[in-house]
Amino acid sequence: MNPERLQLKGMLAESKKSYRTLDTEASGLVILIRSLLNPYEEISNLDTEKALVSLKRLNVVQTEMKALSVKIKNLESELE
């Protein structure tokens, strides 16, 4: 098999693994943010600082996931 093709397959597998890891982290962050922004809690008791930090991280994770998604599609198209 062509060494460049094997390298592409390795890059694809690594990108998919990174995407799944980020997806898991994003799911956890959404759960955390929802618990921090409990609608049944008084507004003055909400820990908005923790929620803000989590939202910023979620934004970074989402951006990385979008970039990885494009990379995965490109790698898959090159392998066809």
N, C-alpha and C positions, 0 to 999 in steps of 0.2 A: 504494500500500500504506500502511496505517496506520503513522504514525511510532512509536507506542508498540510496535507489533508488531516493527518493525525494531529498536528498542532492546532488546526482549526477546531477539531472535535474536542480537544482538551480545553481550549479557550471557551468553547460553548458550554461544556460541562461545568467549568469553574464559574462562568457567568450565571448559569442557572442556579447553582448552589448559593451564590451570593444573593441572588434575587429572592430565593426562598428564605434565607436568613433574614434579609431585610423585611420581607413580608411578615414573618413571625414577630419581629420587633415592632413593626407598625401596628399589628393587631394588639399587642400588649400595651402599646402607648395609647391606643384608642380606648381600651378598657380603663387604663389609669386615668386618662383625661375625663372620661365619663364619671368615674367615681369622685374625682376632685371637684367636678362641677355638678354635684348632686342638686337637682332642681328642687328637692324637698328641704334643703338646708337653707338657712338664712344667708343672704348675700354677704353679710359682714363676717360670717364664719367660714366662707370658702377660702381655700388656699390657692389663690390665683397665681401666686409666684411659682409654685410647683407646676401648676397647669400651663403657665406660659413657657416654662423651660421644656416641658413635655411637648407642647405644641411646636416649639421651634425645632426640637429634635425630629418630630414627626414630619415637619416640612422638609428637613434635610433628607430624611429617609425616603420620602415620596419622590423628591428630585432625583436621588440616586436610583430609585426603582425605575423611573421613567427612562433615564439614560441607559440602564441595563436592559430594559425591554427593547429599546431601539437596537442596541448592540446584539442582543440575542437574535432578533429578526434578521439583522444583516448577516450574522454568522450562519444562520440556518439557510438563508438564500444563497450564500456562497457555497454551501455544502451540497446544494441540489444539483 
